């Protein structure tokens, strides 16, 4: 019988960093049964003591934390030790190592990564642009896009675009149908833009379309989910990508994060040419 662990994620900020780190950690263990509870904006000893009390009432509790205030982090570590609760600081050793390497003191300021600087506003602008140009909308703005994604329906264009936008890239995505129509400007000046073609296995696409098909009466669901029809769509899209010499990515077994990482690499190579 597998042990079920109670994971307590404690952060002095929004908890995004810690949540992503834990996601990467748990993915390395195939037999890891757990329940997770998040505690965000934890900045007082009273909050720590309340969490420790809750941990004591649970079996197999484990604490992971990102707290940059050294005194508060030490208090959490001491209280965990007193109560025999495994406790791991995710950023502590890394901050200390960088402090020594850079020969300067860390600020130990919670939420320091969320400052309203130029990078922040660039990211917000990218998100607004991307949402306004989703699924073939406003294709007349091609020149304003950093990245253009093209692919048949359900090749993860929208989630990938949103992820890229959160990284600060203005992303426009264009859906392909059998007619394979694309904006005239893109066809005439294809080399000018950073275009990436996305495709996937037709059988997998059919499964996804069956699961996620909406109730739009204008869609013939049998045709939309037909494997033979999808094969034709994918093959035509590949021919188009080859015609314009656009880099392509098979998203069949890729996560959005993996796809986005490859796209960013393509973008950087094109930008530095």
HELIX and SHEET records of a PDB file:
HELIX    1   1 UNK A   16  UNK A   26  1                                  11    
HELIX    2   2 UNK A   45  UNK A   56  1                                  12    
HELIX    3   3 UNK A   70  UNK A   82  1                                  13    
HELIX    4   4 UNK A   92  UNK A  102  1                                  11    
HELIX    5   5 UNK A  112  UNK A  114  5                                   3    
HELIX    6   6 UNK A  118  UNK A  132  1                                  15    
HELIX    7   7 UNK A  134  UNK A  136  5                                   3    
HELIX    8   8 UNK A  139  UNK A  144  5                                   6    
HELIX    9   9 UNK A  157  UNK A  166  1                                  10    
HELIX   10  10 UNK A  184  UNK A  188  1                                   5    
HELIX   11  11 UNK A  190  UNK A  192  5                                   3    
HELIX   12  12 UNK A  202  UNK A  212  1                                  11    
HELIX   13  13 UNK A  221  UNK A  224  1                                   4    
HELIX   14  14 UNK A  227  UNK A  243  1                                  17    
HELIX   15  15 UNK A  256  UNK A  271  1                                  16    
SHEET    1   A 4 UNK A  33  UNK A  39  0                                        
SHEET    2   A 4 UNK A   4  UNK A  11  1                                        
SHEET    3   A 4 UNK A  61  UNK A  66  1                                        
SHEET    4   A 4 UNK A  86  UNK A  89  1                                        
SHEET    1   B 4 UNK A 171  UNK A 176  0                                        
SHEET    2   B 4 UNK A 147  UNK A 152  1                                        
SHEET    3   B 4 UNK A 195  UNK A 199  1                                        
SHEET    4   B 4 UNK A 247  UNK A 250  1                                        
END                                                                             
